[in-house]
Amino acid sequence: MADPKHLARLKQGVSVWNAWRRRNPKLTPDLSRALLIDLDLRGINLAGAHLVRTNLRQTILSRANLTRANLQRADLRAASLRRAKLDHADLTGAVLRHTSLAEVSVEDAKLTDCEIYGIAAWNLKGTPRDQSNLIIRATSADPAVTVDDLEVAQFVYLLLHNGKIRSVIDTVGRKTVLILGRFTVERKAVLDAVRCTLRARGYLPMLFDFAAPDNRDLTETIVTLAHMSRFIIADLTDPKSVPQELTAIIPDLPSVPVMPIVLAAQKEYAMFEHWKRYPWVLPILRYKNGPDLLERLQKSGIDKAERKAYRQTGVAPGVRGRMVASAASR
């Protein structure tokens, strides 16, 4: 149970409490099982405090210092811990339903067996020691879904409970086209021509030159986009990174057809011969210039890719506007 003297000190306000902590650095506050509901405790120093089964529902703990605090089975429903310090804290079995943990420091914190339905855990700082068996369920009567990462848990929750998110993911898988090529001045004109053709067919083209994320190289990023695509258009003219990208995509992604295109005055790179034997790689579409490419894509190229995608997946293309993501290397 909570120490009555410590509770009395807390009731005097955060500034008084923090001054008391500074005068008594070796003292361990005991607020176990206390009812601290709907309080404003922002900036409070609860480092090392015993908060086992403490009820902190809807309490504001923004920028609070909870380093090494024992929060086992604490009730933090709808509490705000924005930018708080939870380094080395123990939250085993804590209730974190609708709790805000935005920008919280969680280095070496223990977060196992927590109830996390509706949690906001954006931009966490540090690496928890244990965040296993995190439980997502709206009510105790619902089946529990467990995950082992707070930030992943948010994504899983959106997938399970947000119909719009599921719809977007389904739309992306049926309507996205990945375009591989180069963004030199001359080749960019060709990619723009492809974009125009797709737009004319009702697609929503997105043509962008991007840097790879910090935690993965460019090929990994391209492969991720490929997995989200209906089919791929790969310009083999003056290739730079395209051969490597296709090597990472074609063998392991039979559900995504590849439509190779190449300027008629050139020949595809020598090693492309190997990929022709894969059933999901379409015959090379050779074009003379931008207008010629537009015409060939409009007449048959896109339809062939769509039919191949349907045969490979059994999933019909989207009826409404299509989205096109394009990636290119310089």
C-alpha positions, 0 to 999 in steps of 0.5 A, a space after each residue: 500500500 502507498 505510504 500515507 506521508 508520501 501521498 500527503 506530500 504529493 497532494 501539495 503539488 508537483 513543485 513541492 514534490 520535486 523539491 522534496 525529492 531533491 532534498 531526499 535523493 536516496 528515498 524511494 517513494 511508495 505510491 502503490 495502489 494509490 488512486 491518482 486519477 485525472 491529475 496534472 502531474 506533468 514534469 513530476 519526478 517519480 524516478 525509482 518510485 513504487 507504483 505497483 497497481 497504482 491507478 493513474 487513469 487519465 492523469 497527465 504525466 507529460 515529461 515525467 521522470 519515471 526512470 526505474 519506476 515499478 509500474 507493474 499492473 499499474 492502470 494508465 488508461 487514457 493517461 498522457 506520458 508524452 516525452 516522459 522518461 520510462 528508461 529501465 522502468 518495469 510496466 509488466 502487466 500494465 494497462 495502457 489502453 488509449 495511453 499516449 506514449 508519443 516520444 517517450 524514452 523506453 530504453 531497457 524498459 520492460 513492457 511485457 503482457 501490457 494491454 495496449 488497445 488504442 495506444 499511441 506510441 509514436 517516435 519512441 526513443 531507445 530500445 525496450 528490454 522486453 515488449 513481448 505478449 502485448 495484448 490488443 482487444 477492445 473488450 475482455 470478451 473479444 479474442 486477444 491478438 498479441 504482438 511483440 512490438 509497440 509500434 508494430 502493434 499500432 499498425 496491426 490495430 489499424 489493419 484489424 479495426 480500420 476498414 479504410 486502411 484495409 481498403 487502401 491496402 487492397 486497392 494498392 495491391 490491385 492497382 499499383 504499377 511499379 515503373 523501373 528505369 532511369 531519371 536522366 533527362 532523356 530517359 525521364 521523358 520516356 517515363 513521363 510518356 508512360 505516366 501519361 499513357 497510364 493516366 489516359 487509361 484511368 490510372 493515377 500516376 505517381 512519378 517520383 525520384 526518391 532516396 532510400 530509407 536510412 535503414 535499407 538500401 535502394 534495392 530493398 525499397 524497390 522490392 518492397 514496392 514490387 510486392 505492393 504492385 499489380 505489375 511492373 514496367 521495366 525500361 531496359 534502355 541504358 540500364 543502371 540499377 534495373 538489372 540488379 532490381 529485377 534480379 531481386 524481384 523476378 525469381 521470388 515474385 511470380 504474382 507480379 508480372 514484369 513488362 520489359 520495354 526497350 528502345 528499338 535502337 538498343 538491345 536489352 542487356 545480355 543477362 536479361 536472356 535468363 529472365 525470359 524463361 519465367 512465365 510472368 515476364 512478358 515479351 519485350 516491348 520495343 519502341 522507337 520513341 515516346 509517341 510510339 511507346 504510348 501507342 503500343 502501351 495503349 493498343 496492347 501493352 497494358 492489357 497484356 500485363 493486366 491479363 497476365 496479372 489476373 492469370 498469376 493471381 486470380 484477382 481482377 484489377 480494380 474497376 476505378 482509377 489505378 495508382 501508379 508508383 514509379 521508381 527510378 535511378 539516376 
